[in-house]
Amino acid sequence: EVQLVQSGAEVKKPGESLKISCKGSGYSFTSYWIGWVRQMPGKGLEWLGIIYPGDSDTRYSPSFQGQVTISADKSISTAYLQWSSLKASDTAMYYCARHTDSLETADYWGQGTLVTVSS
Amino acid sequence: QSVLTQPPSVSAAPGQKVTISCSGTSSNIGNNYVSWYQQLPGTAPKLLIYDNNKRPSGIPDRFSGSKSGTSATLGITGLQTGDEADYYCGTWDSRLSFAVFGGGTKLTVL
């Protein structure tokens, strides 16, 4: 069974750093792209970027380039999303999702990680 | 503002049929497959339709998808109260080189 299990909720202050994780199981982790999606409170889905764990090829949405860093450790089948300096506007639910070869479809999703940034 | 355009809300009575539209351009819907996702309240999105009209295992045939040109449509028949959710269309944009979503449509089953 394919599963993506994300790390737990985080409460941080503005300016702090953060790294959240997404662990894949039940499939070949290095053979599928993993994407990250943001959902701000009461809003829709926004795609941040994507990584291919097999060779760490990474692509970002222009809106998020430079704002977040996506990485992966294939030895432990885990992808990461990190911030170096959080802002209040980063408060949101973040989902990881496995993409099919064509990148058009996210077929399995993690349960989400709620990030709250507040002073 | 989302790259793909969906109506903010739709509603229908139990047992009825509803359609949700998704409009894009030649760089996204026009030349790539469309997927649809269902997000029940308080849960993660779930894949409902992929490759324009295919259903993953376990998705009932009450859900259907179609595409014509730069638009796609999700159809739901035999509406149930459990279908109340937000529905999102998504695809890849070949010009922007990243995935794009519609703004989401809230389905209310009256």
Interface residues (C-beta under 8 A of the other chain):
Chain A: G35 V37 G44 L45 E46 W47 G49 I50 R59 Y60 S61 P62 Y95 A97 H99 T100 S102 L103 E104 T105 A106 D107 Y108 W109 G110 Q111 G112
Chain B: S2 N32 Y33 V34 S35 Y37 A44 P45 K46 L47 Y50 D51 P56 D86 Y88 G90 T91 W92 L96 S97 F98 A99 V100 F101 G102 G103 G104
